[in-house]
Amino acid sequence: MRNMSFALTTEQVRNRTKTVTRRIGWATLQPGTLIQPVVKGMGLRKGEKAEKIGGPIRVVDVWRGPLERMLGRFDDFAASDESRLEGFPHLTSEEFVEMFCKHNGCASGDEVTRIEFEYL
C-alpha cells in the first residue's frame, strides 16, 4: 500500500472533513486503490518512519484536468463545493487555487489529478 502525504491538511484528514485531494502527480491512480494517509512522506531522516493518519483510505474517483476547472469555467463541473471537499470551507475557489499554486509551484492552467476518497 502506498503512502500519501497530507502535510497541509493533516487535521482535515484526522477530522475526516476532507474527501478530495488534488495532486500534481498520481496520474495512473485507479478507483479502488487503498492508500495510507501520512503526515509527511518525503524528507524523512534516516531511520524515521512516516506518521500515519488513521487507517487507509479508498480511492472512489480519479480524473485529470486543469486546476482552473475549480474556478467554474467548465459547465460540466460543480466548482462551488470543491474547496469544502478539499477541507477548506472558508476559502473561495479562487483562494484555494491561489493557495494550491503557491504550495505546489504550479499555475492554474496546469493539469492536476483530482482524487476523491472515502475513509475506511
C-alpha positions as CSV (number, residue, x, y, z in Angstrom):
1,M,0.0,0.0,0.0
2,R,1.4,3.4,-1.0
3,N,1.6,6.3,1.4
4,M,0.1,9.8,0.5
5,S,1.3,12.8,2.4
6,F,-1.3,15.2,3.8
7,A,1.2,17.7,5.4
8,L,-1.0,20.7,4.7
9,T,-4.3,19.1,5.6
10,T,-3.4,16.7,8.5
11,E,-6.1,18.0,10.7
12,Q,-8.8,17.8,8.0
13,V,-7.9,14.1,7.4
14,R,-7.8,13.4,11.1
15,N,-11.3,15.0,11.4
16,R,-12.4,13.3,8.2
17,T,-13.7,16.6,6.8
18,K,-11.6,16.2,3.6
19,T,-12.7,13.8,0.9
20,V,-11.0,15.2,-2.2
21,T,-7.3,16.0,-2.8
22,R,-5.5,17.3,-5.8
23,R,-2.0,16.2,-6.8
24,I,0.5,17.2,-9.5
25,G,1.4,13.5,-10.0
26,W,-0.6,10.3,-9.3
27,A,-1.6,10.2,-13.0
28,T,-2.0,6.4,-13.0
29,L,-4.1,6.0,-9.8
30,Q,-7.2,3.9,-10.2
31,P,-10.5,3.8,-8.2
32,G,-10.5,1.1,-5.6
33,T,-6.8,1.7,-4.7
34,L,-6.1,1.7,-0.9
35,I,-3.7,4.4,0.3
36,Q,-2.3,5.1,3.7
37,P,-2.5,8.8,4.7
38,V,0.6,10.1,6.4
39,V,1.7,13.5,7.8
40,K,4.9,13.7,5.8
41,G,6.1,11.2,3.2
42,M,9.3,12.8,1.9
43,G,12.3,14.4,3.5
44,L,12.4,11.9,6.4
45,R,15.7,11.4,8.1
46,K,17.4,8.1,8.1
47,G,15.6,5.7,10.4
48,E,12.5,8.0,10.6
49,K,9.1,6.4,9.7
50,A,6.1,8.2,8.2
51,E,3.5,9.1,10.8
52,K,0.2,7.5,9.8
53,I,-3.0,9.5,10.0
54,G,-5.7,6.9,10.9
55,G,-6.3,3.9,8.7
56,P,-6.3,3.5,5.0
57,I,-8.5,5.4,2.6
58,R,-10.1,4.0,-0.6
59,V,-10.0,5.9,-3.9
60,V,-13.5,6.4,-5.2
61,D,-12.9,8.5,-8.3
62,V,-10.0,9.9,-10.2
63,W,-9.8,12.4,-13.1
64,R,-7.1,14.6,-14.6
65,G,-7.7,18.1,-15.8
66,P,-6.7,21.7,-15.4
67,L,-6.7,23.1,-11.9
68,E,-8.6,26.1,-13.2
69,R,-11.6,23.8,-13.6
70,M,-12.3,24.7,-9.9
71,L,-12.9,28.3,-11.0
72,G,-16.3,27.4,-12.6
73,R,-15.1,27.9,-16.2
74,F,-16.4,24.5,-17.2
75,D,-20.2,23.8,-17.5
76,D,-19.8,20.1,-16.5
77,F,-18.2,20.7,-13.1
78,A,-19.7,22.0,-9.8
79,A,-16.8,24.1,-8.6
80,S,-18.6,25.6,-5.7
81,D,-18.2,22.7,-3.3
82,E,-14.6,21.8,-4.2
83,S,-12.9,23.9,-1.5
84,R,-15.1,22.4,1.1
85,L,-14.4,18.9,-0.1
86,E,-10.7,19.7,0.0
87,G,-11.1,20.6,3.7
88,F,-11.1,24.4,3.2
89,P,-14.7,25.6,3.6
90,H,-13.6,29.1,4.4
91,L,-11.8,29.6,1.1
92,T,-13.4,30.6,-2.2
93,S,-12.4,28.5,-5.3
94,E,-10.1,31.4,-6.4
95,E,-8.4,31.5,-3.0
96,F,-8.0,27.7,-3.0
97,V,-6.4,27.7,-6.4
98,E,-4.1,30.5,-5.4
99,M,-3.0,28.6,-2.3
100,F,-2.6,25.3,-4.2
101,C,-0.4,27.0,-6.8
102,K,1.7,28.7,-4.1
103,H,2.4,25.5,-2.3
104,N,2.9,23.3,-5.4
105,G,4.8,25.7,-7.6
106,C,2.2,25.5,-10.4
107,A,-0.2,27.6,-12.4
108,S,-4.0,27.5,-12.6
109,G,-3.8,26.1,-16.1
110,D,-1.6,23.1,-15.1
111,E,-3.1,19.6,-15.2
112,V,-3.7,18.0,-11.8
113,T,-5.1,14.8,-10.6
114,R,-8.4,15.1,-8.6
115,I,-8.7,12.2,-6.2
116,E,-12.0,11.6,-4.4
117,F,-11.7,9.1,-1.5
118,E,-13.6,7.5,1.4
119,Y,-12.4,6.7,4.9
120,L,-12.5,3.0,5.9
